[in-house]
Each structure stands twice: as structure tokens, then as C-alpha cells.
Amino acid sequence: MSEAIVLPSLSQWTKNHLTAIIQATSASALNASLDAFLFKDAVITVNGRTVTRAEFTTLLGGEKLAEAAASISFAGAVEVPTNPKSGELAGSVGVFFTAIIAQAIVIHDAPVEHQLTASINVVIEQDESLPPPPHNIRGYTDRRRVKVLNEVVLNGPLVPKSV
């Protein structure tokens, strides 16, 4: 008896990976999160400027300088599968989110926080260059990766709520 593998929707897959990227607190965790999310040769645009994957990693690393914790909330998502019959395998996704990043720096007994607001559109495809699981291990390799990423992002100080 075999059980069918249920993959998360493209939107959920995107949210899961973006959450892992935002919440990564070390360079190795950030790199592992990006490897699970992006093609090696992904086309990446940030605020209208095309950047390499290495530059994108550096941008994210700079945003995560001295990060202690982060929370992320998604305001919306939309997805359009490439093939409606296998909608979870490939397609386009757009998400809008706000992240609150608490740094390890503490002032007056409270961590310094800043807000990251972003709109991200991605094109997800199957990455056939990924190796299959070893022959003695049963399992499924999720080959979904982002081929094209377009981000509009604003990174700034946390705006206090008015009382």
C-alpha cells in the first residue's frame, strides 16, 4: 500500500520558505533556506534593480545583522499554476508581507526592532538538476524552486503604534 504525497500549494510553499529565510539567524541557516528556495541561476530583481544570487544573499545578510528573532505576517497571496491539473508543481505566486525583526541589541531593556515590508512575485519551476534521494531511501524530492523573483521591499525603523 502506498500513500499519496500531498504537496503544499504554491502559495503555502512560498510562505513557508520566505518564513524560513526571514527567521534564519545564522549565515548557514540563511544559505540553507535560500538553497531550498531558489534555483542556482535564479533571476532576481530587488526594487527594480537586477542582482545576482550572491548580492541577494548579501542584502538579506545585511538585513539580518545581529538578528535575535523575527515574526512575519502575510497580508495576502495569489497563485496561478502553470498547469491546473498539477497546480502544486509549478506556477506564479505573489505575496505581500510585513516582518518585525528584533535585533540582539537591547536599549532600555527592549530589543531594537525594525520593520520589513515587501511584495514578492515568484515563478516556481521544477529543478531537474537536483539529485534524487539515495537508492536505499524511499522518499520524494521536492524539486520546486524559484526561477524568477521580483521583490519590492522597504526596510525601516519600527513605527510605534499611537496610544
C-alpha positions in Angstrom: 0.0 0.0 0.0 1.4 3.4 -0.9 0.3 6.7 0.3 -0.1 9.7 -2.0 2.2 12.6 -1.2 0.3 15.8 -0.6 2.4 18.8 -1.5 1.6 22.2 -0.1 0.1 24.7 -2.5 2.4 27.0 -4.4 1.3 29.9 -2.1 1.9 27.9 1.1 5.2 26.6 -0.2 6.3 30.2 -0.9 5.2 31.4 2.5 7.0 28.5 4.3 10.2 29.3 2.5 10.0 33.0 3.0 9.3 32.5 6.7 12.4 30.3 7.0 14.5 32.9 5.2 13.3 35.8 7.4 13.7 33.8 10.6 17.2 32.4 9.8 19.5 33.8 12.5 22.8 32.5 11.1 24.6 32.6 7.7 24.4 28.8 7.4 20.7 28.8 8.1 20.2 31.6 5.6 22.2 29.8 2.9 20.3 26.5 3.5 17.0 28.4 3.3 17.9 30.1 0.1 19.2 26.8 -1.4 15.8 25.2 -0.7 14.0 28.2 -2.3 16.0 29.4 -5.3 17.4 28.0 -8.4 21.2 28.4 -8.5 20.8 30.7 -11.5 17.6 32.5 -10.4 16.9 35.9 -12.0 16.4 38.2 -9.0 15.2 41.9 -9.1 15.1 44.0 -5.9 13.4 47.4 -6.1 13.8 47.5 -9.9 17.5 46.5 -9.9 18.7 43.1 -11.1 21.0 41.5 -8.6 22.9 38.2 -8.5 22.1 35.5 -6.1 25.2 36.3 -4.2 24.2 40.0 -4.0 20.7 39.0 -2.8 22.2 36.8 -0.1 24.4 39.7 1.0 21.4 42.0 1.1 19.5 39.6 3.2 22.5 39.0 5.4 22.8 42.8 6.0 19.1 43.0 7.0 19.7 40.1 9.4 22.8 41.7 11.1 22.6 40.9 14.8 19.0 39.4 14.4 17.7 37.7 17.5 14.2 36.8 16.3 11.7 37.7 13.6 8.0 37.4 13.1 6.3 37.5 9.7 2.7 38.1 8.8 1.3 37.7 5.3 -1.4 40.1 4.2 -2.3 38.2 1.0 -1.2 35.8 -1.6 -2.3 34.9 -5.1 -1.2 31.9 -7.2 -1.6 30.9 -10.8 -0.5 27.3 -11.6 1.3 26.6 -14.9 -0.9 23.5 -15.4 -4.2 23.4 -13.5 -4.2 19.6 -13.4 -0.9 19.6 -11.4 -1.2 23.1 -9.8 1.1 22.4 -6.9 4.2 21.7 -9.1 4.8 25.0 -10.9 3.4 28.4 -11.5 3.5 32.0 -10.4 2.9 33.3 -6.8 2.6 36.8 -5.4 2.7 37.5 -1.7 2.7 40.6 0.5 4.1 40.5 4.0 5.4 42.5 6.9 8.2 41.2 9.1 9.2 42.6 12.5 12.9 41.8 13.2 14.2 42.0 16.7 17.9 42.5 16.9 20.2 41.3 19.7 20.9 44.9 20.5 19.0 46.0 23.6 18.3 49.6 24.6 16.3 50.4 27.8 15.6 46.7 28.4 14.0 46.2 24.9 15.4 44.8 21.7 15.9 47.2 18.8 13.3 46.3 16.2 12.8 47.2 12.6 10.1 46.5 10.1 10.5 44.9 6.7 7.5 45.4 4.3 7.7 43.5 1.0 5.8 42.4 -2.1 7.3 39.4 -3.8 6.4 37.8 -7.1 8.0 34.5 -8.0 7.9 32.0 -10.8 8.3 28.4 -9.5 9.5 25.6 -11.7 10.8 22.0 -11.2 14.6 22.0 -10.8 15.7 18.8 -12.6 19.3 19.4 -11.6 18.6 18.3 -8.0 19.8 14.8 -7.2 17.3 12.2 -6.4 17.2 10.6 -2.9 19.8 7.8 -2.5 18.5 4.5 -3.8 18.2 2.9 -0.4 16.0 5.7 0.9 12.4 5.9 -0.1 11.0 9.3 -0.4 10.1 12.2 -2.6 12.4 15.1 -3.5 10.5 18.4 -3.8 12.2 19.9 -6.8 10.2 23.1 -6.7 12.5 26.2 -6.8 12.1 29.8 -7.7 13.4 30.6 -11.2 12.4 34.3 -11.2 12.0 36.6 -8.1 10.9 40.2 -8.2 10.8 42.0 -4.8 9.7 45.4 -3.8 10.9 46.0 -0.3 11.0 48.8 2.3 13.3 48.2 5.3 13.0 50.8 8.1 12.6 51.5 11.7 9.6 50.1 13.5 6.9 52.7 13.7 5.4 52.8 17.2 1.6 52.4 17.5 -0.1 55.5 18.7 -1.8 55.2 22.1 
